[in-house]
Amino acid sequence: MDVSDTDYFDLLTNKVSKLSGIVLDGYRDKYLRRRIDLRMRVVGITDYKDYMRFLETNEGELAALIDTLTINVTEFMRDKTPFIFFKDNLIADIIERKQKSQSKLVRFWSAGCSNGEEPYSIGICAKEVFPEDWNISIYATDIDEKCLKNASEGVYFKDKIKNLDYMLRHKYFEKSEDTFKVKKIQNLSYRFKRYDLTNDTPVSKHFDTVFCRNVMIYFNETQKVKMISNFYDSLTKGGYLIIGKSETLPPEMRSLFEPVSIKDKIYMKI
Ligand SMILES: C[S@@+](CC[C@H](N)C(=O)[O-])C[C@H]1O[C@@H](n2cnc3c(N)ncnc32)[C@H](O)[C@@H]1O
């Protein structure tokens, strides 16, 4: 029986799923092919069958492929305006609601946090606005262990923090020769954890805001719906969901959220 290129592609993605524990069904086929082809070009292989063999016999190749599949591009205050909106508008509303329930604990989730620039940006915005004695807890998750390790170390080159002015750099980072290390700040805590948005069960509840920016562009519709409904369950009533500027909520999820800023893709759980 002739095994087609598509069959080998399916065998290959099954193998990668099995070896890595990452469920790839959530990724669009076209996206997976493009990224795997890219990796194959790097190692000089042109067909999926040969690449499968290469993957089995070369230690380190699986990690390299996962790296290619889960693009980690990010920076502090990426796109700027959603963070400005969060800082100038959403936080005031969160403070008002918390005061009603006499709570001084605020919880944020950065889902698909990459190397940590997003959760630390959330922390900086929050610290700039919330009263000093409030506890700000930031949960940061990603599927990529290497990213999580970088994120928890919190050390960045200058190009990653170009959106931060001098005052913020000085207040939130310790500068050494050519890097900036995130400072420990009182009443601001971060927790980094591996979490697959297309597969794992909801992490926790009562988040005041979930940031999931520039992640679902890689997912198919079914996975997007599953992920957004998990976010819905994880948010407190009236909590906010912030997605990437080029992303949209799946149509069947739109009745669950009220748009707060169409431009910045910010929604409130109804
Ligand atoms: C382009 S980065 C976005 C980083 C950040 N949210 C931002 O907007 O700058 C996409 C991140 O999503 C992560 N990712 C991809 N698939 C994932 C999945 N199934 N579950 C969790 N994270 C995933 C990648 O590892 C990567 O770090």
The ligand as an SDF file (V2000), in Angstrom:
LIG
                    3D

 27 29  0  0  0  0  0  0  0  0999 V2000
    3.3010   34.8190   20.1980 C   0  0  0  0  0  0  0  0  0  0  0  0
    3.4660   34.2820   21.8540 S   0  0  0  0  0  0  0  0  0  0  0  0
    2.4110   35.4560   22.6830 C   0  0  0  0  0  0  0  0  0  0  0  0
    3.0050   35.9660   23.9550 C   0  0  0  0  0  0  0  0  0  0  0  0
    2.2110   37.0630   24.6420 C   0  0  0  0  0  0  0  0  0  0  0  0
    0.9140   36.5990   25.0420 N   0  0  0  0  0  0  0  0  0  0  0  0
    2.1150   38.2820   23.7520 C   0  0  0  0  0  0  0  0  0  0  0  0
    1.0270   38.6080   23.2760 O   0  0  0  0  0  0  0  0  0  0  0  0
    3.1330   38.9210   23.5220 O   0  0  0  0  0  0  0  0  0  0  0  0
    2.4660   32.8030   21.8460 C   0  0  0  0  0  0  0  0  0  0  0  0
    2.6940   31.9440   23.0710 C   0  0  0  0  0  0  0  0  0  0  0  0
    1.6640   30.9840   23.1270 O   0  0  0  0  0  0  0  0  0  0  0  0
    2.2220   29.7690   23.6030 C   0  0  0  0  0  0  0  0  0  0  0  0
    1.3530   28.6560   23.2060 N   0  0  0  0  0  0  0  0  0  0  0  0
    1.1890   28.1150   21.9690 C   0  0  0  0  0  0  0  0  0  0  0  0
    0.3370   27.0860   22.0260 N   0  0  0  0  0  0  0  0  0  0  0  0
   -0.0590   26.9800   23.3260 C   0  0  0  0  0  0  0  0  0  0  0  0
   -0.9380   26.1150   24.0200 C   0  0  0  0  0  0  0  0  0  0  0  0
   -1.5890   25.1300   23.3840 N   0  0  0  0  0  0  0  0  0  0  0  0
   -1.1050   26.2880   25.3480 N   0  0  0  0  0  0  0  0  0  0  0  0
   -0.4410   27.2700   26.0010 C   0  0  0  0  0  0  0  0  0  0  0  0
    0.3940   28.1310   25.4160 N   0  0  0  0  0  0  0  0  0  0  0  0
    0.5920   27.9870   24.0800 C   0  0  0  0  0  0  0  0  0  0  0  0
    3.5790   29.7190   22.9380 C   0  0  0  0  0  0  0  0  0  0  0  0
    4.4600   28.8330   23.6140 O   0  0  0  0  0  0  0  0  0  0  0  0
    4.0010   31.1690   23.0030 C   0  0  0  0  0  0  0  0  0  0  0  0
    4.7720   31.4240   24.1440 O   0  0  0  0  0  0  0  0  0  0  0  0
  1  2  1  0
  2  3  1  0
  2 10  1  0
  3  4  1  0
  4  5  1  0
  5  6  1  0
  5  7  1  0
  7  8  2  0
  7  9  1  0
 10 11  1  0
 11 12  1  0
 11 26  1  0
 12 13  1  0
 13 14  1  0
 13 24  1  0
 14 15  1  0
 14 23  1  0
 15 16  2  0
 16 17  1  0
 17 18  1  0
 17 23  2  0
 18 19  1  0
 18 20  2  0
 20 21  1  0
 21 22  2  0
 22 23  1  0
 24 25  1  0
 24 26  1  0
 26 27  1  0
M  CHG  2   2   1   9  -1
M  END
$$$$
